[in-house]
Amino acid sequence: MNTINKIKNEIGENFGGPAQKLSSHQFTLDDVPDLTGKVAVVTGGSEGIGYGATWTFLRHNVHRLYILSVSPEVVSGAKEAIANELGQEAADRTIWKQCDMADWKRVEEVAEGIGQHTDRLDILVNNAGGGVMTYQETEYGVDRHMAKTAEEGNTVRVTVQASNLHRSAPKDTKFESLEELNRDLGPNPLYERSKLAGILYARWFARNVTDAGHPTLLMNATHSGFVDTKMSKQDIHEPYPLAGYGMSHGMAPFKKDQFEGAVSTVYAATVTGRSGQYINSPAVPEAGSDQAQDEMLGENLMELVRKVYQEKNQLVPS
């Protein structure tokens, strides 16, 4: 790809409005296929990019949609908005589960509850934290409802929210120990490292699940661009009380709305037939940084996740 096209993609990926038409790969929320009969889970699905995905799935006839969110007030507002815009029938297809994704026990409880309520899962959007995985995992570490859905001939798609900011992740990142993870690197490096982890996770999954005999189980990481969400309007002021105004106010005219911000996630959740991609908005696959392509770094990450989860989970009362 020549320099001009790279610049066009960079602009199209990150900014809203007409800028998105500059991208080499086009996709809009109107291009989403019919989702009749499908079941989806969206973490953080009641506001921001998550709500953009929720609204779109319902508009395209998803059979059942589980929204995992911390705040019942936000969910209530989201369901009211859906009822007003798409009708009460659409709102009734949503099921809210209160869940803080940092609370491992609660995540397990919610996952088990969903498993008892449905025998399939077609779409999992990790918009607000880690994925919903239950005790009922297959030997290759995938929720059995996803595996069952795939084995019945359906494609199961999982998305992870990443960011172009992964390019600035600390160069000494090794994902070798909890002590390394717990270093106070400052707000930006911590965020950048987490987004790098999202891409590495998707590519690890592609190698170890999709390419290991499960071609209809797909996972991809996405970049949404600069989106007008609570994080960029309010939360940014916690680490940066003054400098945050550049993001919350200075960038406001150029930001995407929550629906524009959801495009790459929705594409990865409903259309793509490949796994292990890093998809930039609206539907542009990119290699990412050298770190994002480092398979050993991905293996380190997943081994550390397994180790920390096993050790810490034993310390949490049942």
N, C-alpha and C positions, 0 to 999 in steps of 0.2 A: 504494500500500500504506500503510495507516495505521500510526501509531506502535506500537500494541500488536503488530501482526503483524511489524513490523520487529524489535522486541525479541525476540519468539518465535523468529524466524529466526536472530537473532544467537546466542541461547542454543543452539538446536538445531544450528547449524552448528559450534559450537566445543566443546561438551561431550558426554561419552559417556553411555551408559545411556538412561534414559527421556527425557532432555532432547531427544534427537534427534527424538522424536515431535512436538515442537512446530513443526517446520519446515513451511512451506506446501507444499513438493514432497517427496513421500515416495518412497524407493527403498531396497531392501535387497539384500544379496548373493544372497538367494534368488530375486530377480527377474531375474537375469542369464539371457539366452537361451542356448540350446544353441550351443556353439562348435565342434561337430564339423567337421573339415576346415580350420579356421582356424589360422594361424600367428601367433605373437606374440613380441615382444621386450620385455623389461622390464629397464631399467637399474637396478641396485641391487635386484634382485628376490629377494635371499636373506635380507633382514631388514627389519623395520619395515613401513612402508606397502607397499613393493615386494613383500615376502613375502605380505602380505594379498592383493595383486592376483594374484601367482603362484598361490597356493593356490586362489583362486576360479576363475581361468581353467582350471586343471587339473580342479577339481571339476565344471566345466561342459563338460568334454570337448574342450578345445582340442587340436588335433592335434599341434602341436609348440610348445615354449616355450623360447626362448633367454634365459638369465639372464646379464646382464653384471654382473660384480662384481669387486672388487679381491682379496678374500680367499678362497682355496680352502677354508679351514677353516670359514668361515661358510656357504659353499655346501654343503659336505659335511653340516653339521648340518641345513640346510634340506631337502636331499634325503632325509635320514634321517627327518625329521619328516613329510615328504610321504608317504614309503613307509609309515610307521606309521599315518598317519591316512587316506590315500586309496588306499593299496595300491602295490605295486612297479610295476605297469603305469603308474600315473600318474607316478611318479618317473622312469621310463624315458623319458617323453615330454619331459623337460627336458634341455637341453644347456647346460652352463656354459661361458662364455667369459671368461677373465681379462682385465679391461679397466679401466684408470684413465681416466675420461672427460676428464681434463685432459691426457692424452697423445694428441695429435692423430694422430700416426702410428699408434699402436696402435688408436685408434678406426677409422681407415681400414682397417687390416688385418683387424680383426674384422668390419667391415661387408662387406668383400669376401669374407671366409670364409663369412659367412652367405649372401651372394648366390650363392656357388657350391654351397651346400648345399640351397637352396630356391628355387623359382621364384615364390614369392608372399610377401606380408607384409600381414596384415590389421590388426594392432594393434601400435602402438609406444608404450610407456609410458616417458616421460622422467622417471624418479623420482630419478636420481642424477647428472644433469648434462645436457649437450647431446645432441641427437638423433644417431642413427646414420645418417650420410649418406656415400655412397660416391663414388668418382670417376665412377661411372656415373649421373650425374644427367640429368634431362630438361632441356629448354631453360628450364623455369620453376623449376628448382632443387629437384626432388623425386626421391628415390631411385626408380630405374626399376622395382624390384620392387613398390613401392607403387603406382606409376602403372599397371603391368601388371595388378595385382590389381583396381584400380578400373575399368580399361578393360574388364575381363571381366564387369563388372556388379556387383561386390562393393563394399560400402562399407568404406573404409579409415579407421581412426580413430587419431589421434595425440593423446596427452595430455601436458601440461606441468604440473609441480608448482609452483603459485603459493601465495599466502597473503594473508590479510586484512591482514597487516603491510605490504603494498605501499602502503597508504594513508599510511604515514608516511615513504615514500621522500623523500629530499632534494628540496625544491621547485626547486632550481636544476639538476636533472638535465636534460641535453640530449642525451646520447649522441652527442657531436660529435667526440670525440677519445680516443685511448688515454690521454693525460695526464689527462683528466677521470676516466676509469675507475680509474686507478691512484692517485687521491688516497686517503689514509688517513682515511676518514670515521668510523672506529670500527665495532665489530662489528654493532651494530643497523642503522645506515644502509646498510652494505654489503649485509647480508642483505635488507633491505627493497627496495633498488634492484634486486637480482637477481630478486625476486619480481614486481616491476613489469615487468621485462623479459620474464618468462614470459608475462604477459597480453598485452603489446604484440606479442610474437612470434605468439601464437595468432591475434590479430586481423589482423596483417599477412598471415598465411597465408590466412585466410579471404577477405581482399580480393583477394590476388594469385594465389591458386591455386583455392580453392573457387569463388569468384564469377567467376573468369576462365575458366569453361568446364569445370571439373572438380568437379561437384557431389557426387561420391561420395568425394572426398578431404577429410576433416574434421580440424581441429585445435582443441582446446579446452584452456583452463587451468583448474585446479581448486584448491580450498582444502579442506584436510582437517580443520582444527580443531586442538585441543590433543591431541596423540597421544603415548602412552607409548612413545617410541622411544629408541634409543641417543643420538640428538641431544639429546633433552630430558632424558635421565637422566645422561649422562656428558659428552658433548661440550660442553654448556653451561658446564661448569666451567673450560674452557680460557680463554675470554674473561672469565668472571665467576667466579673461584674461590670467592667467598663468596656473592655475590648470586645465583649460579646455583642455590643450594639452594631458593630460592623456586619456581623452575620444576621442579627435579628432585624435590623432596619436598613442598613446600607445595601444588603443583597436582596432585599424584599422585591424590587421590581423585576429581578431576573430569576427568581425562584419558580419552581414548578408547584402546581397545586397538588393535592393528595392523589388525584386521579392520574395526572401526568407522572407523578412519582411512582405509581404502582405498575406502570406499563411493563417494565422489564421483569418484575416479579410475576405478573400475570402471564406473560409470555412463557416464562420458565415453568409455570405451574400448569399450563394448559396445552401448549403447542409443541415445544421442542421435543425432538426424538433422540437427543444426545444427552450424555451424562458427563459430569466433571467439567462443565464449561464455566467460564467467568463471563457473564452476559451483561453488557452495558446497555443502558436505555437508548432506544426502545428495544432493540433486539440484536445488538452488535457483540459477537463473541470476540474476546480479547485474551491475550496470553497473560497479562498482568506482569508483575515484577518478577525478577529472578527468584526471589524468595517464594513467591506464589507458585512457581514451577518446580520447586525443590521437593522431590518425592520423599527424601529422607527426613526433611523437616516435617512433612505431613505425617510420616510414620511416628516420629518423636511426639508430635502433638497428640495423636490418638492413643499412644501408649501411656502418656502422662494423664490424659483424661480418664482412661480406664483405671489407672492406679489411684488417682486422687479420689475418684468417685467411690471406689471400693473401700478405701481407707476411711474417708470422711463419713460415708453413709452408715458405716457401722457404729459411728459415734452419736448418730441422731436417734433419739428415742422413737420407737414405733408408735 
